[in-house]
Amino acid sequence: MSPHTSRHAETVGVDQRILRVLLRAIATFRQSEQPEMYAHVHPHCHATAKLARAFAADLMHTDTYSDHTLDEIELGAHVHDIGKYLIPKSILLKPGPLTAQERETVSRHPAYGTLILSNLCGMTDTANGIVLYHHERWDGTGYPEGLEGIRIPFAARLVAICDVYTSLRAKRVYKPSLTRRKVALTMGEMAGRELDPRMVEDFFRFARAKQQDSRTSVHRDSSF
């Protein structure tokens, strides 16, 4: 069994027509009703999905880590934070530190996201697993189920890394954008605790290659 393999790996593909319909729906979800929340959630999910698909394609090209489809990973990443629309704005967009109770409220968003998407045609086990498990931690101290190591589904571990990267690079009301160097240092410290250490190494290799490519291309990837 590969270092990245999980017992949750079996899955089916996503119909491309359904995928396009879902992504169009996600792109406008709650935009008019909750514009501030939309501005917080949607750009981050979009950037994470773009990065996750590229990283997954790189992993699958260089090794037989998983048979998950790129479409499923992209879809799951697009909706991984959709449950945050059910978190009070006063908590999610709070400029200062959260209280323990507020952190507990935020930690419900994976379960809320799964609930929102539970009857949505086109969601697969892999995509649902990303939504539910992207805050599980390698050391078993994450949520909602406290899964540990490779018991955390492959796709959720992959999206968790991309989620951390895009979150650290983004400017928020409660934090500045970090430089790539500081992001790398932070993610290095998280490897083996929050994040799959082998996959973090793979991500750094992937990111360095992308940055090298961007120096020789007029089309820079805004995710990096």
Steps between C-alpha positions, in 0.01 A plus 500: 500500500633846406583755775213712373246221464190484719238235551251772392642499146223325308287740301309565180547776246322832468289563191651806330158652430398465864835644608449813290148549637623456857785743460270763347263456796787524747631813331179688585405324826395761760662779300203738521384399848841493671741711293764536773500130572507427127805725458669307782406146396475487121839644387679278751315188386563585136873550557521182706319297234727629225808418704368161615428388145849600385668333798292184460586484130868528590478220758310270270745564217806414707368211709200270537386656826128488434233432244294803598401710203615858466138605456397360837790666678429832331131476585564411864748785533252744346245418769724412794407815696138530392389424856645833611189669363324359807756650740406844639679777315593660831713194575638409159603857415604598852820710481636380834572161659210259539383375835493126568125497443538690172767255382265215580230669293736540203601134530144402406535624143614166349191328637283792388652477152426130481142573602458770234633267231340177624233475230691672221521290185859454385671502838711186538655333801831666420353849470292453814806370683690817417221713646470294817865416568712795382561606862610160622863505613780255433557457876132420563409823682283646224125500447228381460604135560860517620631286212875441496764449230391320187160429654428854379389466136768580244301779335424666834870498591588649164238775517598575862851588380367722221249653744781593741714644221227720353384607848850608604557684174166684523450830678222488758346751741676314780841444333731623222605298198815299568793479261572170328804456722298544818229271365761231431641533851153482654395199295829330581418535869151360437632190320457193714256676730219658301612388153618182329881542512574307180235693314636832628838408353329418171317832512822697552657323202189570293489868608869553420447356153197724443690808613789410270257459211338835577832679463522390140134552412305818439194328649555483875288275716334725761468208741873514576 
